[in-house]
């Protein structure tokens, strides 16, 4: 009897574990995307117009509140939303002290100095799923994306491809070429494609170069991500250098809809699907000419 009474007292004295947070806000688009992939709608996300322009999908529900600039969110508005957790990535670490006055802050890093982005994206899914008590949803998301990439690999095996440059335009004369460490590189490797860019890349997995570097692999094709910067399309259309590039003259330069290079597994899944659609279709005759 005494033992039962002691056990009862111990149970009453032990605090119940805190419930996983339900109201989540984030200034990072990749973490917003990952939340949606786990079945969680954030209460607030920074720069919704930018998300819609550069990320595209998955779409954020209409009830998500725009928190203002990613580097300087509207703190009063954020406080009104009463978040239980605020998510950031390391590039927004300078905002931590201000954000912690409102709610606990958790930083999750897709990119690390010694890892590749696709594996980092899987790790972030598991970390975030653990924070939210959605471990099963996290493992299901990882398995689904792995399976999707395997299916794309099987389909593309029937359509041999040249080496591919993956780029985003900075202006009519400069591009970011994505290679080692980038999310795109992780996808290319997993779907059986060769990256034409073997040069050095920065922490984020890209090199900023002039468009003349696209002539170094005459046999290559180019996939460039929309949207193009203002006036870049018109500048390229009028550029003798662009028109003389072997991949342009051969009609092997193709636009892809937006995929944010700094996002996670859902971006990888989207990029793989766009690769499959583009590389298994017959390119249009004017595919080398960006349209204004």
C-alpha positions in Angstrom: 0.0 0.0 0.0 2.8 2.4 0.9 4.5 1.6 -2.4 1.4 2.4 -4.3 0.9 5.6 -2.4 4.6 6.6 -3.1 4.2 5.9 -6.8 1.0 8.0 -6.9 2.9 10.9 -5.3 5.7 10.6 -7.8 3.3 10.6 -10.7 1.6 13.7 -9.4 5.0 15.5 -8.9 6.3 14.7 -12.4 5.4 17.5 -14.9 3.6 16.4 -18.0 5.7 16.8 -21.2 5.0 20.0 -23.1 2.8 19.5 -26.2 4.5 20.1 -29.5 4.0 23.7 -30.7 1.0 24.3 -33.0 1.4 27.9 -34.0 4.6 28.2 -36.1 6.0 31.3 -37.8 9.1 31.5 -40.0 11.2 34.0 -41.9 12.7 31.2 -44.1 11.0 30.0 -47.3 12.6 26.6 -47.2 11.3 26.0 -43.7 7.9 27.2 -44.7 7.9 24.8 -47.6 9.0 21.9 -45.2 6.2 22.8 -42.8 3.7 22.4 -45.6 5.2 19.1 -46.5 4.7 17.9 -42.9 1.0 18.9 -43.0 1.5 22.1 -40.9 0.3 25.5 -42.1 2.4 28.3 -40.6 0.6 31.2 -39.1 3.1 33.7 -40.7 5.8 33.7 -43.3 8.0 36.6 -44.4 7.8 38.1 -47.9 4.9 36.1 -49.3 5.2 37.9 -52.7 8.8 36.7 -52.9 7.8 33.2 -52.0 5.2 33.1 -54.7 7.6 34.5 -57.3 10.7 32.4 -56.5 9.4 29.3 -54.8 6.1 28.9 -56.6 5.0 25.5 -55.1 3.6 24.3 -52.8 1.3 27.3 -52.5 0.8 28.9 -49.1 -2.8 28.9 -47.9 -4.6 32.2 -48.0 -4.7 32.5 -44.2 -0.9 32.7 -43.8 0.0 36.2 -42.7 2.8 38.1 -44.5 5.4 39.1 -41.8 7.2 41.6 -44.0 10.9 41.4 -44.9 12.8 38.3 -44.1 15.8 40.2 -42.7 13.5 42.6 -40.8 10.1 41.1 -40.0 7.3 43.1 -38.6 7.7 42.3 -34.9 4.4 43.9 -33.8 2.5 41.8 -36.3 4.4 38.7 -35.4 3.6 39.2 -31.7 -0.1 39.6 -32.5 0.0 36.1 -34.1 1.1 34.6 -30.8 3.4 32.0 -32.3 4.6 29.2 -30.0 7.8 28.7 -32.1 9.6 30.8 -34.6 11.8 29.1 -37.2 14.9 30.6 -38.8 17.9 29.4 -40.8 21.5 30.5 -40.0 21.5 33.4 -42.4 18.8 35.1 -40.3 20.7 34.5 -37.0 21.1 38.3 -36.5 17.4 38.5 -35.9 17.3 35.9 -33.1 17.5 38.3 -30.1 14.6 40.3 -31.4 12.5 37.3 -32.2 13.1 35.6 -28.9 11.3 38.4 -27.2 8.2 37.0 -28.8 8.6 33.3 -28.8 11.2 30.5 -28.6 13.4 30.5 -31.8 14.8 27.4 -33.5 17.5 27.5 -36.2 17.6 24.7 -38.8 20.4 24.5 -41.3 20.0 22.9 -44.8 23.5 23.9 -45.8 26.6 22.9 -43.8 30.3 23.2 -44.7 30.8 19.4 -44.8 27.6 18.1 -46.3 25.6 18.1 -49.4 22.2 19.9 -49.6 20.0 16.9 -50.4 21.2 15.0 -47.3 20.8 18.3 -45.4 17.3 18.6 -46.6 16.5 15.1 -45.3 18.1 16.0 -41.9 16.1 19.2 -41.6 12.8 17.2 -42.3 13.7 14.8 -39.5 14.7 17.7 -37.1 11.5 19.7 -37.8 9.3 16.6 -37.6 10.8 15.8 -34.2 10.1 19.3 -32.9 6.5 19.1 -34.0 5.8 15.5 -33.0 5.3 14.5 -36.6 8.0 11.9 -37.0 5.9 9.5 -39.1 5.0 12.4 -41.5 8.7 13.2 -41.8 9.7 9.7 -42.7 6.8 9.5 -45.2 7.9 12.7 -46.9 11.5 11.5 -47.2 10.4 8.1 -48.6 8.0 9.8 -51.1 10.7 12.1 -52.5 13.3 9.3 -52.7 10.8 7.2 -54.6 9.9 10.1 -56.9 13.5 10.6 -57.8 14.0 6.9 -58.4 11.0 6.9 -60.8 12.5 9.9 -62.6 15.8 8.2 -62.9 14.1 5.2 -64.5 12.2 7.3 -67.0 15.3 9.4 -68.0 17.3 6.3 -68.6 15.2 5.9 -71.7 16.2 9.4 -72.8 20.0 9.8 -72.9 21.1 13.4 -72.1 24.2 15.5 -72.6 25.8 17.1 -69.6 23.6 19.9 -68.2 24.3 23.3 -66.9 21.8 24.4 -64.2 21.8 28.2 -63.9 19.9 31.3 -62.8 20.5 34.6 -64.6 21.8 37.6 -62.6 21.7 39.8 -65.7 22.2 39.4 -69.5 26.0 38.7 -69.0 26.2 36.8 -65.7 24.8 33.6 -64.3 24.9 31.5 -61.2 26.0 28.0 -62.2 25.0 25.3 -59.6 27.4 22.4 -58.8 28.8 20.6 -55.8 27.0 21.3 -52.5 23.8 22.6 -54.3 20.4 21.0 -54.0 20.2 20.7 -57.8 23.5 18.7 -57.8 22.0 16.2 -55.3 19.0 15.8 -57.6 21.0 15.4 -60.8 23.1 12.7 -59.2 20.1 10.8 -58.0 18.3 10.9 -61.3 21.4 9.8 -63.3 22.3 13.1 -65.0 25.7 14.7 -65.4 26.4 18.3 -64.3 28.3 20.2 -66.9 29.8 22.5 -64.3 32.7 20.9 -62.5 34.2 24.1 -61.3 34.4 25.4 -57.7 31.3 26.5 -55.9 30.6 28.5 -52.8 28.9 27.5 -49.5 25.5 27.6 -51.2 26.7 25.4 -54.1 27.0 27.9 -57.0 29.6 29.9 -58.8 28.9 33.4 -60.3 30.4 33.5 -63.8 30.1 35.3 -67.1 27.9 33.6 -69.7 31.0 33.0 -71.9 31.8 30.1 -69.5 28.8 28.2 -71.0 31.0 27.7 -74.1 33.5 25.5 -72.3 31.3 22.4 -72.8 30.0 22.7 -76.4 28.1 19.5 -76.2 26.2 20.6 -73.0 22.6 21.8 -72.6 21.5 24.6 -70.4 18.5 24.6 -68.0 17.9 28.1 -66.5 15.5 28.9 -63.8 12.8 31.5 -64.1 12.0 34.3 -63.3 14.7 36.2 -65.2 15.8 39.6 -63.8 14.2 42.7 -65.4 15.6 43.3 -68.9 17.7 40.2 -68.9 15.6 38.4 -71.5 15.7 41.4 -73.9 19.4 41.8 -73.2 20.1 38.1 -74.1 18.0 38.3 -77.2 20.1 41.2 -78.4 23.5 39.7 -77.3 25.8 38.5 -80.0 27.8 36.6 -77.3 24.6 34.7 -76.2 23.6 33.9 -79.8 27.1 32.5 -80.6 27.1 30.0 -77.7 27.1 26.5 -79.0 24.3 25.3 -76.8 22.2 28.3 -77.9 22.9 27.8 -81.6 22.0 24.1 -81.2 18.7 24.9 -79.4 19.8 23.3 -76.1 18.9 26.2 -73.8 15.6 25.7 -71.9 13.7 27.7 -69.3 12.3 25.9 -66.2 9.7 27.3 -63.8 10.9 28.7 -60.5 12.5 26.3 -58.0 14.2 28.1 -55.0 17.8 26.8 -54.8 18.0 27.3 -51.0 14.9 25.2 -50.2 14.6 21.6 -49.2 13.0 18.2 -50.2 9.9 19.6 -51.8 12.1 21.8 -54.0 14.1 18.7 -54.9 11.0 16.8 -55.8 9.7 19.7 -57.9 13.0 20.1 -59.7 13.1 16.4 -60.5 9.6 16.6 -62.0 10.6 19.6 -64.1 13.7 17.8 -65.3 11.5 14.8 -66.3 9.0 16.9 -68.2 11.6 19.0 -70.0 14.0 16.2 -71.0 11.4 13.7 -72.2 9.6 16.3 -74.3 10.5 17.6 -77.7 11.9 21.1 -77.2 10.3 23.9 -79.1 12.2 25.4 -82.0 12.7 28.8 -80.2 13.7 27.2 -76.9 17.1 28.9 -77.0 15.7 32.4 -77.1 14.5 33.7 -73.7 11.3 35.7 -74.3 10.8 39.1 -72.8 
